Amino acid sequence: MGRRPTGYGEVYMSDRIGFIADVHIHNHKQYASKADTLFPGVNGRCQEILDGLFSACGNPNVDAVVILGDLFDTPRPTPQILHATMQAFLGSGNPVYVLVGNHDQVSTEPLDNALAPFNLIPAVNVIEEPAVIEIGSKTLALVPYQPGNASKWLPEVLAELDPPEASILCIHLGIMDGDTPHYLKECHDAVHVDLLRQLIAEHRLGGVFAGNWHHQEKWLSAGVPIIQVGALVPTGFDNPGLTGYGGLCVLEDSEVKFYQVPGPRYVKVTCADDLDAYLDLIKEMEVPNFLRVRWEAPMKSIPEVRRSAEKYSSIPEVDVLEIMPSKEETLLATRSAAIAARSASTLEDALCVFVDRMPTGEGVNKGEVLESCKSYLGIGKCT
């Protein structure tokens, strides 16, 4: 650990620092077919992420950008994706500081991560180990991802760094509070907000900005902001909604501001009125976004829903990706299929019964599902 990693270029005199997190650049396969691509070897979904990265790093409201980990979705991005990412950084015109996240990392050894090639670009500064740096008049304590229980190692790292008063702590860790679901409270790659409040008081920190968990959250500790920045681009229907994603968080002087980055927003609807309401909302947003839609309806209504969805096919802001049975109906049907499978005498027969009766999404071939399951389980053909 050290005050300033080697290999840094000039100190950029900036009081406007942007923070983004969890970019997860990758050729994501799902929902990629309708988007255009600009680079060979980069699919539509990946291009959307790169567009968001370029928009955030080149935002006129910032003079430097800190990426709080997980720039990539995998520690082994393809050469085409590496090249396209470099183009996005170089085209933005602002210096970038990138923390190594858990998705970027092969191991904790130097250069053993997906970010290593960016060490050769003067405008990009890779943070592989904890460090204290200065950007303009601000001091940042940058702590990349480390394996192990963060609640134990983070206080030790900060004690060794001993950052100056009013330093901004930047981490790749989720932040828990009283509303965090029980199943997430045992995660080692997250810390409780109360621990951060203790560290703020102990080290007299001027703020905390965190990546790793994808939803955006904000807390205060005696007026000091604690920000979970949220994913730059939502990863799918596991990151639903119009807000909480696509955010650029800017620290200017002592004020925290939020700016929207254009891109996809994943929403779930149950009727045309829901979709129309979302359309009205995105038209009021400060930047252009578009909707990817999962439309849930009772099984008997799905043909009618398909006809309704066709009416939106000419609207560029809407892409109805999935039409599927409602959650309640799907749960009941799945339980019924499981009960029916119980009476089978062999695993093979139980699998055949379950797949035959289970609800499936639009366009799913049950025969292919069955054969894939049998192949995975190493069992023979159904009788």
Contacts in CASP RR format, 6 or more apart in sequence:
PFRMAT RR
TARGET T0000
AUTHOR 0000-0000-0000
METHOD contacts of the structure
MODEL  1
MGRRPTGYGEVYMSDRIGFIADVHIHNHKQYASKADTLFPGVNGRCQEIL
DGLFSACGNPNVDAVVILGDLFDTPRPTPQILHATMQAFLGSGNPVYVLV
GNHDQVSTEPLDNALAPFNLIPAVNVIEEPAVIEIGSKTLALVPYQPGNA
SKWLPEVLAELDPPEASILCIHLGIMDGDTPHYLKECHDAVHVDLLRQLI
AEHRLGGVFAGNWHHQEKWLSAGVPIIQVGALVPTGFDNPGLTGYGGLCV
LEDSEVKFYQVPGPRYVKVTCADDLDAYLDLIKEMEVPNFLRVRWEAPMK
SIPEVRRSAEKYSSIPEVDVLEIMPSKEETLLATRSAAIAARSASTLEDA
LCVFVDRMPTGEGVNKGEVLESCKSYLGIGKCT
1 129 0 8 1.000
1 130 0 8 1.000
1 131 0 8 1.000
1 157 0 8 1.000
1 160 0 8 1.000
1 161 0 8 1.000
2 129 0 8 1.000
2 130 0 8 1.000
2 131 0 8 1.000
2 132 0 8 1.000
2 161 0 8 1.000
3 131 0 8 1.000
3 132 0 8 1.000
3 133 0 8 1.000
4 131 0 8 1.000
4 132 0 8 1.000
4 133 0 8 1.000
4 134 0 8 1.000
5 125 0 8 1.000
5 127 0 8 1.000
5 128 0 8 1.000
5 129 0 8 1.000
5 131 0 8 1.000
5 133 0 8 1.000
7 119 0 8 1.000
7 125 0 8 1.000
8 125 0 8 1.000
8 133 0 8 1.000
9 122 0 8 1.000
9 125 0 8 1.000
11 134 0 8 1.000
11 135 0 8 1.000
11 136 0 8 1.000
12 63 0 8 1.000
12 64 0 8 1.000
12 95 0 8 1.000
12 135 0 8 1.000
12 136 0 8 1.000
13 136 0 8 1.000
13 137 0 8 1.000
14 62 0 8 1.000
14 63 0 8 1.000
14 64 0 8 1.000
14 135 0 8 1.000
14 136 0 8 1.000
15 63 0 8 1.000
15 136 0 8 1.000
15 137 0 8 1.000
15 138 0 8 1.000
15 252 0 8 1.000
15 253 0 8 1.000
16 61 0 8 1.000
16 62 0 8 1.000
16 63 0 8 1.000
16 64 0 8 1.000
16 250 0 8 1.000
16 251 0 8 1.000
16 252 0 8 1.000
17 62 0 8 1.000
17 63 0 8 1.000
17 64 0 8 1.000
17 65 0 8 1.000
17 66 0 8 1.000
17 135 0 8 1.000
17 138 0 8 1.000
17 140 0 8 1.000
17 168 0 8 1.000
17 250 0 8 1.000
17 251 0 8 1.000
17 252 0 8 1.000
18 56 0 8 1.000
18 59 0 8 1.000
18 62 0 8 1.000
18 64 0 8 1.000
18 65 0 8 1.000
18 66 0 8 1.000
18 248 0 8 1.000
18 249 0 8 1.000
18 250 0 8 1.000
18 251 0 8 1.000
19 65 0 8 1.000
19 66 0 8 1.000
19 68 0 8 1.000
19 170 0 8 1.000
19 209 0 8 1.000
19 227 0 8 1.000
19 229 0 8 1.000
19 248 0 8 1.000
19 249 0 8 1.000
19 250 0 8 1.000
19 251 0 8 1.000
20 53 0 8 1.000
20 56 0 8 1.000
20 57 0 8 1.000
20 65 0 8 1.000
20 66 0 8 1.000
20 67 0 8 1.000
20 68 0 8 1.000
20 229 0 8 1.000
20 232 0 8 1.000
20 247 0 8 1.000
20 248 0 8 1.000
20 249 0 8 1.000
20 261 0 8 1.000
21 67 0 8 1.000
21 68 0 8 1.000
21 69 0 8 1.000
21 70 0 8 1.000
21 172 0 8 1.000
21 210 0 8 1.000
21 211 0 8 1.000
21 212 0 8 1.000
21 229 0 8 1.000
21 230 0 8 1.000
21 231 0 8 1.000
21 232 0 8 1.000
22 68 0 8 1.000
22 69 0 8 1.000
22 70 0 8 1.000
22 211 0 8 1.000
22 212 0 8 1.000
22 214 0 8 1.000
22 229 0 8 1.000
22 230 0 8 1.000
22 231 0 8 1.000
22 232 0 8 1.000
23 49 0 8 1.000
23 53 0 8 1.000
23 67 0 8 1.000
23 70 0 8 1.000
23 71 0 8 1.000
23 72 0 8 1.000
23 231 0 8 1.000
23 232 0 8 1.000
23 233 0 8 1.000
24 49 0 8 1.000
24 70 0 8 1.000
24 72 0 8 1.000
24 73 0 8 1.000
24 103 0 8 1.000
24 231 0 8 1.000
24 233 0 8 1.000
24 235 0 8 1.000
25 46 0 8 1.000
25 49 0 8 1.000
25 50 0 8 1.000
25 53 0 8 1.000
25 71 0 8 1.000
25 72 0 8 1.000
25 73 0 8 1.000
25 77 0 8 1.000
25 81 0 8 1.000
25 85 0 8 1.000
26 45 0 8 1.000
26 46 0 8 1.000
26 49 0 8 1.000
26 72 0 8 1.000
26 73 0 8 1.000
26 74 0 8 1.000
26 77 0 8 1.000
26 81 0 8 1.000
27 41 0 8 1.000
27 42 0 8 1.000
27 43 0 8 1.000
27 45 0 8 1.000
27 46 0 8 1.000
27 78 0 8 1.000
27 81 0 8 1.000
28 43 0 8 1.000
28 45 0 8 1.000
28 46 0 8 1.000
28 73 0 8 1.000
28 235 0 8 1.000
29 43 0 8 1.000
29 45 0 8 1.000
30 45 0 8 1.000
30 236 0 8 1.000
31 45 0 8 1.000
31 236 0 8 1.000
31 292 0 8 1.000
31 319 0 8 1.000
31 321 0 8 1.000
32 43 0 8 1.000
32 44 0 8 1.000
32 45 0 8 1.000
32 46 0 8 1.000
34 319 0 8 1.000
35 43 0 8 1.000
35 44 0 8 1.000
35 45 0 8 1.000
35 47 0 8 1.000
35 48 0 8 1.000
36 44 0 8 1.000
36 47 0 8 1.000
37 43 0 8 1.000
37 44 0 8 1.000
37 46 0 8 1.000
37 47 0 8 1.000
38 47 0 8 1.000
38 84 0 8 1.000
39 47 0 8 1.000
39 80 0 8 1.000
39 83 0 8 1.000
39 84 0 8 1.000
39 87 0 8 1.000
40 80 0 8 1.000
41 78 0 8 1.000
41 80 0 8 1.000
41 81 0 8 1.000
42 50 0 8 1.000
42 80 0 8 1.000
42 81 0 8 1.000
42 84 0 8 1.000
46 81 0 8 1.000
46 84 0 8 1.000
47 84 0 8 1.000
48 233 0 8 1.000
48 263 0 8 1.000
48 264 0 8 1.000
49 232 0 8 1.000
49 233 0 8 1.000
50 84 0 8 1.000
50 85 0 8 1.000
50 88 0 8 1.000
51 262 0 8 1.000
51 263 0 8 1.000
52 232 0 8 1.000
52 233 0 8 1.000
52 246 0 8 1.000
52 261 0 8 1.000
52 262 0 8 1.000
52 263 0 8 1.000
53 85 0 8 1.000
53 88 0 8 1.000
53 89 0 8 1.000
53 232 0 8 1.000
54 88 0 8 1.000
54 91 0 8 1.000
54 92 0 8 1.000
55 261 0 8 1.000
55 262 0 8 1.000
56 65 0 8 1.000
56 232 0 8 1.000
56 247 0 8 1.000
56 248 0 8 1.000
56 261 0 8 1.000
57 65 0 8 1.000
57 88 0 8 1.000
57 89 0 8 1.000
57 92 0 8 1.000
57 93 0 8 1.000
57 94 0 8 1.000
57 96 0 8 1.000
58 65 0 8 1.000
58 91 0 8 1.000
58 92 0 8 1.000
58 93 0 8 1.000
58 94 0 8 1.000
59 248 0 8 1.000
59 250 0 8 1.000
59 259 0 8 1.000
59 261 0 8 1.000
61 248 0 8 1.000
61 250 0 8 1.000
61 252 0 8 1.000
61 257 0 8 1.000
61 259 0 8 1.000
62 94 0 8 1.000
62 248 0 8 1.000
62 250 0 8 1.000
63 94 0 8 1.000
63 95 0 8 1.000
64 94 0 8 1.000
64 95 0 8 1.000
64 96 0 8 1.000
64 97 0 8 1.000
64 135 0 8 1.000
65 92 0 8 1.000
65 94 0 8 1.000
65 95 0 8 1.000
65 96 0 8 1.000
65 97 0 8 1.000
66 96 0 8 1.000
66 97 0 8 1.000
66 98 0 8 1.000
66 99 0 8 1.000
66 140 0 8 1.000
66 142 0 8 1.000
66 170 0 8 1.000
66 209 0 8 1.000
67 96 0 8 1.000
67 97 0 8 1.000
67 98 0 8 1.000
67 99 0 8 1.000
68 99 0 8 1.000
68 170 0 8 1.000
68 171 0 8 1.000
68 172 0 8 1.000
68 209 0 8 1.000
68 210 0 8 1.000
68 211 0 8 1.000
68 212 0 8 1.000
68 229 0 8 1.000
69 98 0 8 1.000
69 99 0 8 1.000
69 100 0 8 1.000
69 101 0 8 1.000
69 103 0 8 1.000
69 104 0 8 1.000
69 144 0 8 1.000
69 145 0 8 1.000
69 172 0 8 1.000
69 211 0 8 1.000
69 212 0 8 1.000
70 101 0 8 1.000
70 102 0 8 1.000
70 103 0 8 1.000
70 104 0 8 1.000
70 172 0 8 1.000
70 211 0 8 1.000
70 212 0 8 1.000
71 85 0 8 1.000
71 98 0 8 1.000
71 101 0 8 1.000
71 104 0 8 1.000
71 114 0 8 1.000
71 115 0 8 1.000
72 81 0 8 1.000
72 85 0 8 1.000
72 103 0 8 1.000
72 104 0 8 1.000
72 114 0 8 1.000
72 115 0 8 1.000
73 103 0 8 1.000
74 103 0 8 1.000
74 114 0 8 1.000
75 103 0 8 1.000
75 104 0 8 1.000
75 105 0 8 1.000
75 106 0 8 1.000
75 113 0 8 1.000
75 114 0 8 1.000
76 106 0 8 1.000
76 114 0 8 1.000
77 85 0 8 1.000
77 114 0 8 1.000
82 117 0 8 1.000
86 117 0 8 1.000
86 118 0 8 1.000
86 121 0 8 1.000
89 96 0 8 1.000
89 118 0 8 1.000
89 121 0 8 1.000
89 123 0 8 1.000
89 124 0 8 1.000
90 121 0 8 1.000
90 123 0 8 1.000
93 123 0 8 1.000
94 123 0 8 1.000
95 123 0 8 1.000
95 124 0 8 1.000
95 125 0 8 1.000
96 123 0 8 1.000
96 124 0 8 1.000
96 125 0 8 1.000
97 125 0 8 1.000
97 127 0 8 1.000
97 133 0 8 1.000
97 135 0 8 1.000
97 140 0 8 1.000
97 142 0 8 1.000
98 115 0 8 1.000
98 118 0 8 1.000
98 124 0 8 1.000
98 125 0 8 1.000
98 126 0 8 1.000
98 127 0 8 1.000
99 127 0 8 1.000
99 142 0 8 1.000
99 143 0 8 1.000
99 144 0 8 1.000
99 145 0 8 1.000
99 170 0 8 1.000
99 171 0 8 1.000
99 172 0 8 1.000
100 113 0 8 1.000
100 115 0 8 1.000
100 126 0 8 1.000
100 127 0 8 1.000
100 128 0 8 1.000
100 144 0 8 1.000
100 145 0 8 1.000
100 172 0 8 1.000
101 113 0 8 1.000
101 144 0 8 1.000
101 145 0 8 1.000
101 172 0 8 1.000
101 212 0 8 1.000
102 145 0 8 1.000
102 147 0 8 1.000
102 172 0 8 1.000
102 189 0 8 1.000
102 212 0 8 1.000
104 113 0 8 1.000
104 114 0 8 1.000
104 115 0 8 1.000
104 145 0 8 1.000
105 112 0 8 1.000
105 113 0 8 1.000
105 114 0 8 1.000
105 145 0 8 1.000
106 112 0 8 1.000
106 113 0 8 1.000
106 114 0 8 1.000
107 113 0 8 1.000
108 146 0 8 1.000
108 147 0 8 1.000
110 128 0 8 1.000
110 129 0 8 1.000
111 119 0 8 1.000
111 128 0 8 1.000
113 128 0 8 1.000
115 126 0 8 1.000
115 128 0 8 1.000
116 126 0 8 1.000
118 124 0 8 1.000
118 126 0 8 1.000
119 126 0 8 1.000
125 133 0 8 1.000
127 142 0 8 1.000
127 144 0 8 1.000
128 144 0 8 1.000
129 144 0 8 1.000
130 141 0 8 1.000
130 142 0 8 1.000
130 143 0 8 1.000
130 144 0 8 1.000
130 157 0 8 1.000
130 160 0 8 1.000
130 161 0 8 1.000
131 141 0 8 1.000
131 142 0 8 1.000
131 161 0 8 1.000
132 139 0 8 1.000
132 140 0 8 1.000
132 141 0 8 1.000
132 142 0 8 1.000
132 161 0 8 1.000
132 163 0 8 1.000
132 164 0 8 1.000
132 167 0 8 1.000
133 139 0 8 1.000
133 140 0 8 1.000
133 142 0 8 1.000
134 140 0 8 1.000
138 168 0 8 1.000
138 251 0 8 1.000
139 163 0 8 1.000
139 164 0 8 1.000
139 166 0 8 1.000
139 167 0 8 1.000
139 168 0 8 1.000
140 167 0 8 1.000
140 168 0 8 1.000
140 169 0 8 1.000
140 170 0 8 1.000
141 158 0 8 1.000
141 161 0 8 1.000
141 163 0 8 1.000
141 167 0 8 1.000
141 168 0 8 1.000
141 169 0 8 1.000
141 170 0 8 1.000
141 205 0 8 1.000
142 170 0 8 1.000
143 154 0 8 1.000
143 157 0 8 1.000
143 158 0 8 1.000
143 161 0 8 1.000
143 169 0 8 1.000
143 170 0 8 1.000
143 171 0 8 1.000
143 172 0 8 1.000
144 172 0 8 1.000
145 172 0 8 1.000
145 173 0 8 1.000
145 189 0 8 1.000
145 212 0 8 1.000
146 153 0 8 1.000
146 157 0 8 1.000
147 188 0 8 1.000
148 188 0 8 1.000
148 189 0 8 1.000
149 188 0 8 1.000
150 173 0 8 1.000
150 188 0 8 1.000
150 189 0 8 1.000
150 190 0 8 1.000
150 191 0 8 1.000
151 188 0 8 1.000
151 191 0 8 1.000
151 192 0 8 1.000
151 195 0 8 1.000
154 171 0 8 1.000
154 173 0 8 1.000
154 191 0 8 1.000
154 195 0 8 1.000
154 199 0 8 1.000
155 195 0 8 1.000
155 199 0 8 1.000
158 169 0 8 1.000
158 199 0 8 1.000
158 202 0 8 1.000
158 203 0 8 1.000
162 203 0 8 1.000
163 169 0 8 1.000
163 203 0 8 1.000
163 205 0 8 1.000
165 203 0 8 1.000
165 204 0 8 1.000
166 204 0 8 1.000
166 205 0 8 1.000
166 206 0 8 1.000
167 203 0 8 1.000
167 205 0 8 1.000
167 206 0 8 1.000
168 205 0 8 1.000
168 206 0 8 1.000
168 207 0 8 1.000
168 208 0 8 1.000
168 209 0 8 1.000
168 251 0 8 1.000
169 196 0 8 1.000
169 199 0 8 1.000
169 200 0 8 1.000
169 203 0 8 1.000
169 205 0 8 1.000
169 206 0 8 1.000
169 207 0 8 1.000
169 208 0 8 1.000
169 209 0 8 1.000
170 208 0 8 1.000
170 209 0 8 1.000
170 210 0 8 1.000
171 191 0 8 1.000
171 208 0 8 1.000
171 209 0 8 1.000
171 210 0 8 1.000
171 211 0 8 1.000
171 212 0 8 1.000
172 210 0 8 1.000
172 211 0 8 1.000
172 212 0 8 1.000
173 189 0 8 1.000
173 190 0 8 1.000
173 191 0 8 1.000
173 210 0 8 1.000
173 211 0 8 1.000
173 212 0 8 1.000
174 187 0 8 1.000
174 189 0 8 1.000
174 190 0 8 1.000
174 191 0 8 1.000
174 210 0 8 1.000
174 211 0 8 1.000
174 212 0 8 1.000
174 213 0 8 1.000
174 228 0 8 1.000
175 190 0 8 1.000
175 191 0 8 1.000
175 192 0 8 1.000
175 193 0 8 1.000
175 196 0 8 1.000
175 210 0 8 1.000
175 213 0 8 1.000
175 217 0 8 1.000
175 219 0 8 1.000
175 226 0 8 1.000
175 228 0 8 1.000
176 184 0 8 1.000
176 185 0 8 1.000
176 187 0 8 1.000
176 190 0 8 1.000
176 191 0 8 1.000
176 192 0 8 1.000
176 193 0 8 1.000
177 192 0 8 1.000
177 193 0 8 1.000
177 217 0 8 1.000
177 219 0 8 1.000
184 190 0 8 1.000
189 212 0 8 1.000
190 212 0 8 1.000
190 213 0 8 1.000
193 219 0 8 1.000
193 226 0 8 1.000
196 208 0 8 1.000
196 221 0 8 1.000
196 226 0 8 1.000
197 221 0 8 1.000
197 226 0 8 1.000
199 205 0 8 1.000
199 208 0 8 1.000
200 206 0 8 1.000
200 207 0 8 1.000
200 208 0 8 1.000
200 221 0 8 1.000
200 222 0 8 1.000
200 224 0 8 1.000
200 226 0 8 1.000
201 221 0 8 1.000
201 222 0 8 1.000
205 224 0 8 1.000
206 224 0 8 1.000
207 224 0 8 1.000
207 225 0 8 1.000
207 226 0 8 1.000
207 227 0 8 1.000
208 224 0 8 1.000
208 225 0 8 1.000
208 226 0 8 1.000
208 227 0 8 1.000
209 227 0 8 1.000
209 229 0 8 1.000
209 249 0 8 1.000
209 251 0 8 1.000
210 226 0 8 1.000
210 227 0 8 1.000
210 228 0 8 1.000
210 229 0 8 1.000
211 228 0 8 1.000
211 229 0 8 1.000
211 230 0 8 1.000
213 228 0 8 1.000
213 230 0 8 1.000
214 230 0 8 1.000
214 231 0 8 1.000
214 234 0 8 1.000
214 235 0 8 1.000
214 239 0 8 1.000
214 245 0 8 1.000
215 228 0 8 1.000
215 230 0 8 1.000
215 231 0 8 1.000
215 239 0 8 1.000
215 244 0 8 1.000
215 245 0 8 1.000
216 227 0 8 1.000
216 228 0 8 1.000
216 229 0 8 1.000
216 230 0 8 1.000
216 243 0 8 1.000
216 244 0 8 1.000
216 245 0 8 1.000
216 247 0 8 1.000
217 227 0 8 1.000
217 228 0 8 1.000
218 225 0 8 1.000
218 226 0 8 1.000
218 227 0 8 1.000
218 228 0 8 1.000
219 225 0 8 1.000
219 226 0 8 1.000
219 227 0 8 1.000
220 226 0 8 1.000
225 256 0 8 1.000
227 249 0 8 1.000
227 256 0 8 1.000
229 247 0 8 1.000
229 249 0 8 1.000
230 244 0 8 1.000
230 245 0 8 1.000
230 246 0 8 1.000
230 247 0 8 1.000
231 239 0 8 1.000
231 245 0 8 1.000
231 246 0 8 1.000
232 245 0 8 1.000
232 246 0 8 1.000
232 247 0 8 1.000
232 248 0 8 1.000
232 261 0 8 1.000
233 245 0 8 1.000
233 246 0 8 1.000
233 261 0 8 1.000
233 263 0 8 1.000
233 264 0 8 1.000
234 240 0 8 1.000
234 241 0 8 1.000
234 245 0 8 1.000
234 246 0 8 1.000
234 264 0 8 1.000
234 265 0 8 1.000
234 266 0 8 1.000
236 266 0 8 1.000
236 292 0 8 1.000
237 266 0 8 1.000
237 268 0 8 1.000
237 292 0 8 1.000
237 294 0 8 1.000
239 245 0 8 1.000
239 266 0 8 1.000
240 266 0 8 1.000
240 267 0 8 1.000
240 268 0 8 1.000
241 265 0 8 1.000
241 266 0 8 1.000
241 267 0 8 1.000
242 265 0 8 1.000
242 267 0 8 1.000
242 278 0 8 1.000
242 281 0 8 1.000
242 282 0 8 1.000
242 285 0 8 1.000
242 289 0 8 1.000
245 265 0 8 1.000
246 260 0 8 1.000
246 261 0 8 1.000
246 263 0 8 1.000
247 258 0 8 1.000
247 259 0 8 1.000
247 260 0 8 1.000
247 261 0 8 1.000
248 258 0 8 1.000
248 259 0 8 1.000
248 260 0 8 1.000
248 261 0 8 1.000
249 256 0 8 1.000
249 257 0 8 1.000
249 258 0 8 1.000
250 256 0 8 1.000
250 257 0 8 1.000
250 258 0 8 1.000
250 259 0 8 1.000
259 286 0 8 1.000
259 287 0 8 1.000
260 285 0 8 1.000
260 286 0 8 1.000
260 287 0 8 1.000
260 289 0 8 1.000
261 287 0 8 1.000
262 287 0 8 1.000
262 288 0 8 1.000
262 289 0 8 1.000
263 287 0 8 1.000
263 288 0 8 1.000
263 289 0 8 1.000
263 290 0 8 1.000
264 289 0 8 1.000
264 290 0 8 1.000
264 291 0 8 1.000
264 292 0 8 1.000
265 282 0 8 1.000
265 289 0 8 1.000
265 290 0 8 1.000
265 291 0 8 1.000
265 292 0 8 1.000
266 291 0 8 1.000
266 292 0 8 1.000
266 294 0 8 1.000
267 275 0 8 1.000
267 278 0 8 1.000
267 291 0 8 1.000
267 292 0 8 1.000
267 293 0 8 1.000
267 294 0 8 1.000
268 293 0 8 1.000
268 294 0 8 1.000
268 295 0 8 1.000
268 296 0 8 1.000
269 275 0 8 1.000
269 278 0 8 1.000
269 293 0 8 1.000
269 294 0 8 1.000
269 295 0 8 1.000
269 296 0 8 1.000
270 295 0 8 1.000
270 296 0 8 1.000
270 297 0 8 1.000
270 326 0 8 1.000
271 297 0 8 1.000
272 308 0 8 1.000
272 311 0 8 1.000
275 291 0 8 1.000
275 293 0 8 1.000
275 295 0 8 1.000
275 312 0 8 1.000
275 318 0 8 1.000
278 291 0 8 1.000
278 293 0 8 1.000
279 291 0 8 1.000
279 315 0 8 1.000
279 317 0 8 1.000
279 318 0 8 1.000
282 289 0 8 1.000
282 290 0 8 1.000
282 291 0 8 1.000
282 317 0 8 1.000
283 317 0 8 1.000
288 317 0 8 1.000
289 317 0 8 1.000
290 316 0 8 1.000
290 317 0 8 1.000
290 318 0 8 1.000
290 319 0 8 1.000
291 317 0 8 1.000
291 318 0 8 1.000
291 319 0 8 1.000
292 319 0 8 1.000
292 321 0 8 1.000
293 312 0 8 1.000
293 318 0 8 1.000
293 319 0 8 1.000
293 320 0 8 1.000
293 321 0 8 1.000
293 322 0 8 1.000
294 321 0 8 1.000
294 322 0 8 1.000
294 324 0 8 1.000
295 305 0 8 1.000
295 309 0 8 1.000
295 320 0 8 1.000
295 322 0 8 1.000
295 323 0 8 1.000
295 324 0 8 1.000
296 324 0 8 1.000
296 325 0 8 1.000
296 326 0 8 1.000
296 327 0 8 1.000
297 304 0 8 1.000
297 305 0 8 1.000
297 323 0 8 1.000
297 324 0 8 1.000
297 325 0 8 1.000
297 326 0 8 1.000
298 325 0 8 1.000
298 326 0 8 1.000
298 329 0 8 1.000
299 325 0 8 1.000
299 329 0 8 1.000
299 359 0 8 1.000
302 323 0 8 1.000
302 325 0 8 1.000
302 362 0 8 1.000
305 323 0 8 1.000
306 323 0 8 1.000
309 320 0 8 1.000
309 323 0 8 1.000
312 318 0 8 1.000
312 320 0 8 1.000
313 320 0 8 1.000
322 361 0 8 1.000
322 362 0 8 1.000
323 361 0 8 1.000
323 362 0 8 1.000
324 330 0 8 1.000
324 361 0 8 1.000
324 362 0 8 1.000
325 333 0 8 1.000
325 359 0 8 1.000
325 361 0 8 1.000
329 359 0 8 1.000
330 359 0 8 1.000
333 357 0 8 1.000
333 358 0 8 1.000
333 359 0 8 1.000
334 358 0 8 1.000
334 359 0 8 1.000
336 357 0 8 1.000
337 353 0 8 1.000
337 354 0 8 1.000
337 356 0 8 1.000
337 357 0 8 1.000
337 358 0 8 1.000
337 359 0 8 1.000
338 354 0 8 1.000
340 353 0 8 1.000
340 354 0 8 1.000
340 357 0 8 1.000
341 350 0 8 1.000
341 351 0 8 1.000
341 353 0 8 1.000
341 354 0 8 1.000
341 357 0 8 1.000
342 350 0 8 1.000
343 353 0 8 1.000
344 350 0 8 1.000
344 352 0 8 1.000
344 353 0 8 1.000
347 377 0 8 1.000
347 379 0 8 1.000
348 374 0 8 1.000
348 379 0 8 1.000
348 380 0 8 1.000
348 382 0 8 1.000
348 383 0 8 1.000
349 382 0 8 1.000
349 383 0 8 1.000
351 370 0 8 1.000
351 373 0 8 1.000
351 374 0 8 1.000
351 377 0 8 1.000
351 379 0 8 1.000
351 382 0 8 1.000
352 370 0 8 1.000
352 382 0 8 1.000
355 366 0 8 1.000
355 367 0 8 1.000
355 369 0 8 1.000
355 370 0 8 1.000
355 373 0 8 1.000
356 366 0 8 1.000
360 366 0 8 1.000
360 369 0 8 1.000
370 382 0 8 1.000
374 380 0 8 1.000
374 381 0 8 1.000
374 382 0 8 1.000
END
